[in-house]
Amino acid sequence: MKVVAVTACPTGIAHTYMAQKAIEKECQKRGHDVKVETQGSMGIENELEQEEVDQADVVILAIAIGIDGEERFEEKEAEGKIITVDPGEAIKHPTEILDKAEKL
């Protein structure tokens, strides 16, 4: 399964990167391809290309603020292939989030 994600929190420091690590770790444990874009205090890092979004089976938005480039995900939204959670949820419960993603 191909997973792409965006993580972002209001301060753009700890939770943004902790959520990234939690999602990556859980995906790797399950053998899924994963790429996580962070929108934090350093700006956008590991930016997702439209092609990567289009090829993904699921999009995880672990965000607590509006993000740049939200229009990239409109098609996945229409397909019901987006999970939106708070970054804290991604940190605490990555297993449950990936369980849900696998059922989409």
Short mmCIF file of the C-alpha atoms (twelve columns), coordinates in Angstrom:
data_MODEL
# 
_entry.id   MODEL 
# 
loop_
_atom_site.group_PDB 
_atom_site.id 
_atom_site.type_symbol 
_atom_site.label_atom_id 
_atom_site.label_alt_id 
_atom_site.label_comp_id 
_atom_site.label_asym_id 
_atom_site.label_seq_id 
_atom_site.Cartn_x 
_atom_site.Cartn_y 
_atom_site.Cartn_z 
_atom_site.pdbx_PDB_model_num 
ATOM 1   C CA . MET A 1   0.000   0.000  0.000  1 
ATOM 2   C CA . LYS A 2   1.209   3.505  -0.822 1 
ATOM 3   C CA . VAL A 3   0.637   6.056  1.926  1 
ATOM 4   C CA . VAL A 4   1.287   9.787  1.750  1 
ATOM 5   C CA . ALA A 5   0.798   12.135 4.668  1 
ATOM 6   C CA . VAL A 6   1.093   15.734 5.742  1 
ATOM 7   C CA . THR A 7   1.809   16.718 9.323  1 
ATOM 8   C CA . ALA A 8   1.379   20.232 10.699 1 
ATOM 9   C CA . CYS A 9   0.729   21.761 14.122 1 
ATOM 10  C CA . PRO A 10  0.219   25.372 15.240 1 
ATOM 11  C CA . THR A 11  3.796   25.915 16.427 1 
ATOM 12  C CA . GLY A 12  5.293   23.673 13.762 1 
ATOM 13  C CA . ILE A 13  7.904   22.178 16.006 1 
ATOM 14  C CA . ALA A 14  7.505   19.064 18.137 1 
ATOM 15  C CA . HIS A 15  4.152   17.548 17.170 1 
ATOM 16  C CA . THR A 16  4.700   18.053 13.432 1 
ATOM 17  C CA . TYR A 17  7.861   15.942 13.476 1 
ATOM 18  C CA . MET A 18  6.712   13.469 16.134 1 
ATOM 19  C CA . ALA A 19  3.612   12.708 14.044 1 
ATOM 20  C CA . GLN A 20  5.817   12.249 10.968 1 
ATOM 21  C CA . LYS A 21  7.997   9.717  12.779 1 
ATOM 22  C CA . ALA A 22  5.011   7.812  14.203 1 
ATOM 23  C CA . ILE A 23  3.346   7.478  10.789 1 
ATOM 24  C CA . GLU A 24  6.593   6.467  9.071  1 
ATOM 25  C CA . LYS A 25  7.437   3.908  11.751 1 
ATOM 26  C CA . GLU A 26  4.000   2.255  11.639 1 
ATOM 27  C CA . CYS A 27  3.985   2.148  7.826  1 
ATOM 28  C CA . GLN A 28  7.471   0.639  7.698  1 
ATOM 29  C CA . LYS A 29  6.461   -1.966 10.285 1 
ATOM 30  C CA . ARG A 30  3.590   -2.989 7.973  1 
ATOM 31  C CA . GLY A 31  5.688   -2.916 4.792  1 
ATOM 32  C CA . HIS A 32  3.846   0.065  3.257  1 
ATOM 33  C CA . ASP A 33  5.508   2.658  1.030  1 
ATOM 34  C CA . VAL A 34  5.293   5.990  2.839  1 
ATOM 35  C CA . LYS A 35  6.225   9.618  2.304  1 
ATOM 36  C CA . VAL A 36  5.417   12.300 4.856  1 
ATOM 37  C CA . GLU A 37  5.489   16.011 4.091  1 
ATOM 38  C CA . THR A 38  5.975   18.284 7.084  1 
ATOM 39  C CA . GLN A 39  4.747   21.851 7.244  1 
ATOM 40  C CA . GLY A 40  6.487   23.192 10.292 1 
ATOM 41  C CA . SER A 41  8.691   25.968 11.573 1 
ATOM 42  C CA . MET A 42  11.210  25.166 8.818  1 
ATOM 43  C CA . GLY A 43  8.563   25.606 6.105  1 
ATOM 44  C CA . ILE A 44  7.542   22.723 3.840  1 
ATOM 45  C CA . GLU A 45  9.938   19.795 3.932  1 
ATOM 46  C CA . ASN A 46  9.804   16.556 1.941  1 
ATOM 47  C CA . GLU A 47  7.129   18.135 -0.272 1 
ATOM 48  C CA . LEU A 48  4.692   15.744 -1.936 1 
ATOM 49  C CA . GLU A 49  4.476   15.978 -5.707 1 
ATOM 50  C CA . GLN A 50  1.034   15.752 -7.313 1 
ATOM 51  C CA . GLU A 51  2.045   12.468 -8.970 1 
ATOM 52  C CA . GLU A 52  2.866   10.937 -5.561 1 
ATOM 53  C CA . VAL A 53  -0.519  12.012 -4.214 1 
ATOM 54  C CA . ASP A 54  -2.299  10.628 -7.281 1 
ATOM 55  C CA . GLN A 55  -0.557  7.240  -6.925 1 
ATOM 56  C CA . ALA A 56  -1.239  6.918  -3.199 1 
ATOM 57  C CA . ASP A 57  -3.816  4.482  -1.886 1 
ATOM 58  C CA . VAL A 58  -4.544  6.718  1.094  1 
ATOM 59  C CA . VAL A 59  -3.704  10.200 2.381  1 
ATOM 60  C CA . ILE A 60  -3.261  10.884 6.088  1 
ATOM 61  C CA . LEU A 61  -3.563  14.509 7.134  1 
ATOM 62  C CA . ALA A 62  -2.262  14.802 10.700 1 
ATOM 63  C CA . ILE A 63  -2.925  18.513 10.939 1 
ATOM 64  C CA . ALA A 64  -4.128  21.033 13.493 1 
ATOM 65  C CA . ILE A 65  -3.915  24.041 11.162 1 
ATOM 66  C CA . GLY A 66  -4.658  24.847 7.532  1 
ATOM 67  C CA . ILE A 67  -1.957  23.617 5.168  1 
ATOM 68  C CA . ASP A 68  -0.436  24.907 1.968  1 
ATOM 69  C CA . GLY A 69  -1.334  23.015 -1.189 1 
ATOM 70  C CA . GLU A 70  -4.573  21.485 0.072  1 
ATOM 71  C CA . GLU A 71  -5.932  21.434 -3.490 1 
ATOM 72  C CA . ARG A 72  -3.503  18.562 -4.255 1 
ATOM 73  C CA . PHE A 73  -5.798  16.273 -2.287 1 
ATOM 74  C CA . GLU A 74  -9.183  17.164 -3.815 1 
ATOM 75  C CA . GLU A 75  -9.380  14.024 -5.949 1 
ATOM 76  C CA . LYS A 76  -8.497  11.758 -3.012 1 
ATOM 77  C CA . GLU A 77  -11.106 13.572 -0.908 1 
ATOM 78  C CA . ALA A 78  -13.741 12.865 -3.569 1 
ATOM 79  C CA . GLU A 79  -12.707 9.179  -3.531 1 
ATOM 80  C CA . GLY A 80  -13.001 9.007  0.278  1 
ATOM 81  C CA . LYS A 81  -9.315  8.164  0.602  1 
ATOM 82  C CA . ILE A 82  -8.334  10.792 3.187  1 
ATOM 83  C CA . ILE A 83  -8.035  10.378 6.930  1 
ATOM 84  C CA . THR A 84  -7.770  13.617 8.884  1 
ATOM 85  C CA . VAL A 85  -6.574  13.467 12.484 1 
ATOM 86  C CA . ASP A 86  -4.934  15.726 15.025 1 
ATOM 87  C CA . PRO A 87  -1.129  15.375 15.134 1 
ATOM 88  C CA . GLY A 88  -1.434  14.213 18.750 1 
ATOM 89  C CA . GLU A 89  -3.638  11.311 17.632 1 
ATOM 90  C CA . ALA A 90  -1.046  10.278 15.051 1 
ATOM 91  C CA . ILE A 91  1.618   10.291 17.752 1 
ATOM 92  C CA . LYS A 92  -0.434  8.349  20.315 1 
ATOM 93  C CA . HIS A 93  -2.421  6.007  18.051 1 
ATOM 94  C CA . PRO A 94  -0.603  5.340  14.746 1 
ATOM 95  C CA . THR A 95  -1.723  1.698  14.807 1 
ATOM 96  C CA . GLU A 96  -5.418  2.629  14.838 1 
ATOM 97  C CA . ILE A 97  -4.922  5.221  12.098 1 
ATOM 98  C CA . LEU A 98  -3.172  2.709  9.821  1 
ATOM 99  C CA . ASP A 99  -5.814  0.071  10.596 1 
ATOM 100 C CA . LYS A 100 -8.424  2.558  9.383  1 
ATOM 101 C CA . ALA A 101 -6.321  3.453  6.324  1 
ATOM 102 C CA . GLU A 102 -6.041  -0.197 5.309  1 
ATOM 103 C CA . LYS A 103 -9.851  -0.522 5.341  1 
ATOM 104 C CA . LEU A 104 -10.434 2.396  2.946  1 
# 
